[in-house]
Amino acid sequence: EGQALFTVELLRGLQQRGDLRLDPEGYWVKGPTPDWTTFPTRVEAVIAQQMQRLSQRLRALLTVASVEGEEFTAEVAARVQCPGDEKAAISSLIDELGGQRHLVYPLGAQHTPLSVAVGQRLSRYRFRHHLYQANLYRGLDEARRAALHEQIGHALEALHGAAPPQAPLDPASWFSARLGLSEKTYVEARGAAIAPQLAWHFEQAGLMDRAVAYLQQAAERAIYAVAYQEAATHLAHAIAMVQSLSDASSSALDAVQRRAMLHTEYLLQANLACVLGIARGFAWPGRGEAYQRAHLLAQQLGDIGPICESLAGVADFHRNRAEYDRSLYLEEQGIAWAQHEPSGYWQALFLTLSGHSLLRQGEFVAARKRMEEALRLAAERVQG
């Protein structure tokens, strides 16, 4: 990144610590557990000297920027550090930190749906070298760092017009919710473009509920863009956070809060199972694990809809693995569960699914009877 001293010293430090070492053929290779966070003394000294030359106001402004990341938004740093005097703070970033000190450089203007509506543009900058950003960020204590992540998260929400969804989408709603909705409209309506960034800031701030909501929003946006593996990554991260939060606060939760936590994880697991089916295949083991976990959560919730939905998913997983005895057994369970649901929808579904399992086993007569019964129930449902 244009700093020869930094490059040389970083490589020398890696060699001295054994993080880079010669292999038998004489090539420098990465060690077993390299430490990428430790800076050489000379590099630390150079960076510290440059930071000491800054006024306290400029150093504080740059420190806030470092919390947003190696790339940052001038308006965010100004809003957090200098509320009420944001124009002067942005001028300082442009003139002093950029033009005179050469610590940051501009990336250009960013337009968001909200900024266009109010006639404002956002100014994007990048640290001249990532070590400047890392040095400032590491200098913050844990409490101050968490507080700044929260403030930056809220500032980004305000500037982008973003808001966390109230609850994860039901799996069945993913594609129907997007009918007649263009990608541009969807992104503008949900403010989802920066959802991964917001999730990270709120996670670092310790606001796990808000972080989980934005991870789900990021997954929904990835699904819309047919980026299913990315969606699966976001959903898995959200699930891990919900489980961690549930374990850490289980004794402090009342019945309503505990149920809400179970329902959130259920929806995330069911969503993950759907995404994994498309991304990795309908017989992929991870899909079955997600559906099985969802079914366990559904039983704890005690609601007939989630119980049947997740049970159908588990049965479908086994059918796609050609485990027809197992899928048929689960579909028979589903038929029994569905008798407690008056609409007839789930009973018709499980009759159809069991008909597919019987068909693949060569039981054609039994399969036809199941499917005819399913058609009868579906017709009654339409007429009634």
Secondary structure by P-SEA (a helix, b strand, c coil): cccaaaaaaaaaaaaaaccccccccbbbbbccccccccccaaaaaaaaaaaaaccaaaaaaaaaaaaacccccaaaaaaaccccaaaaaaaaaacccccccccccccbbbbcaaaaaacbbbbbbbbccaaaaaaaaaaccaaaaaaaaaaaaaaaaaaaccccccccccccccccccccccaaaaaaaacccaaaaaaaaaaaacaaaaaaaaaaaaaaaaaaacaaaaaaaaaaaaaaaaaaaaaaccccccaaaaaaaaaaaaaaaaaaaaaaaaacccccaaaaaaaaaaaaaaaaaccaaaaaaaaaaaaaaaaaacaaaaaaaaaaaaaaaacccccaaaaaaaaaaaaaaaaaacaaaaaaaaaaaaaaaaaaaaac
